[in-house]
């Protein structure tokens, strides 16, 4: 009997312990379970899985409760600098500051929520235009009185991309068949893939960045460029699927630029005309600079033009503009400036001259390397009201500098304006095995000359008979060729002047003769 009683007491103790354990587990779960388990559930939806810098997207947050709730609060946290505007707050108080953080971007419902009641928040987010591409996370939480805060469910990541804006130039634009054209990619945001259609027939003709294409037959051709940016590694969402959107191409984005009737190829001519073209010759605006001439109406004599090259760009206010030139015999590398006004499609023309420009009154100072005419836009373009920070990037051959015995430092770009040659601030930017490269600041466009006014001093090392030490004299070596055409008497005088020791010998001899005569008289 006692055995049965003891067994019953033991069973009661074990049952009591088991009940106590379950109670502790339930209490512990009630403390640590998320808000959804406590009666609150919140999920976030994003209108787009990826956006470009400067674009906007919508965020929708759904909140539902299955029990009575007091002081419901939604806190959202966005990347710094992202701008928010609300669309729908469902009766909440919206707190907005200049910088959005979890503690300042929040919606608060003052009234109580009944079980089964739902709240919806919709707001718009604008990504800064200067935002770097990449993945960004939206973090937020939902809480209420006596309910611990938990993170929102649903989507929380957004991909920011920078789709390139395709653009290009070509030279020449006009010439007889077969016409060889150099194309240059000018797209922004550094695209890494290109698809060129040189004749507008829908077929890809090249995937190079700066291709060269030969037009064999006469005609007018439309050119199309599609430029794209590829993403960096691990920037996609899992299996390339985000919500209901699937990204088949692993790219930031792409852009297409079409230039209709851009290249004109004429019939092959027996005469050797210039293999260059400009939009002016096809009805565009006439180029110019310095208040006169330029483009097809350049006042320069065609007999004095050795090479002509053009470059076309879109010129818009506030966007840095750069015209590039690719001709092997063209010493002007590029022309750049900051426009103060918008001009749309604009042409820059470089004329490499055989001699001094026929427009100027006299040659530029010093030893001229190249004489150049540079025209940009129409006849009224070249004024400080239209642009600022204008620079001309040019090059000078090493071989010429060595042959002319000049230094690269005093190389100067001169501009002819108001009836005189004016030196421009010129700096050496870099060099390679063939050229020295310079940059000059200019207030306008007109005739120019690359010139050097300083000869290179040569060092001659001699041995002093008095000290026995090496001394260096900086003097110019005069060769026999340099003396040609100079009278022999003048050469002799020069040699006598350059030998002061010979004059001293004559003086000593005269003194000895006078001394001998004096002794003879005595």
Buried (B, 14 or more C-beta within 10 A) or exposed (E): EEEEEEEEEEEEEEEEEEEEEEEEEEEEEEEEEBBBEBBBBBBBEBBBBBBBBEBBBEBBBBBBBEEEBEBBBBBBBBBEEBBBEEEEBBEBEBEEEEEBEBEBBBBBBEEEBEEEBEBEBBBBBBBBEEBEBBBBEBBBBBBBEEBBBBEBBBBBEBBBBBBBEBBBBBBBBBBBBEBEBBBBBBBBBEBEBBBBBBBBEEEEBBEEBBBEBEBEEBEBBBBBBBBBBEBEEEBBBEEEEBEEEEBEEEBBBBBEBEBEEBBBBBEEEEEEEEBBBBBBBBEBBBBBBBBBBBBBBBBBEEEBBEBBBBBBBBBBEEEEBBBBBBBEEBBBBBBBBEBEEEBEEBBBBBBBBEEBBBBBEEBBBBBBBBBBBBBBBBBEBBEEEBBEEBBBBBBBBBEBBEEBBBEBEBBBBBBBBEEEBEBBEBEEEEBEEEBBBBBBEBBBBBBBBBBBBBBBEEEEEEEEEEEEEEEEEEEEEEEEEEEEEEEEEEEEEEEEEEEEEEEEEEEEEEEEEEEEEEEEEE
